[in-house]
Amino acid sequence: MTTTIKVSDELRDRLKAQAARDGLTLGAHLAYLADAEDRRRRLETLRSAISAAAGSDVESHASETAQWERTELTDGS
């Protein structure tokens, strides 16, 4: 299903030029922009949560992360 959205001619032309530059349709470009905004918000939420975390929690997370990064993964055979 498709729909029409109302934007200024200038914005439409700008979005179309961006899409063309990347070899995308306007719809695909808008989907990319929406995905990028969703990711930006998720990362901002994560940054806020980390900033609000107690120091001991941050240290515990860093220690556990370091342990995982040193772990050799095997397939059990």
Number of C-alpha atoms within 10 A of each C-alpha: 2 5 4 5 7 7 9 9 9 9 11 14 12 12 17 18 14 15 18 13 9 10 11 15 14 16 13 12 18 15 12 14 12 12 12 12 12 12 12 12 12 12 12 12 12 12 12 11 11 13 11 10 11 10 11 9 11 14 11 11 12 12 12 11 12 11 10 11 10 8 9 6 8 6 4 4 3
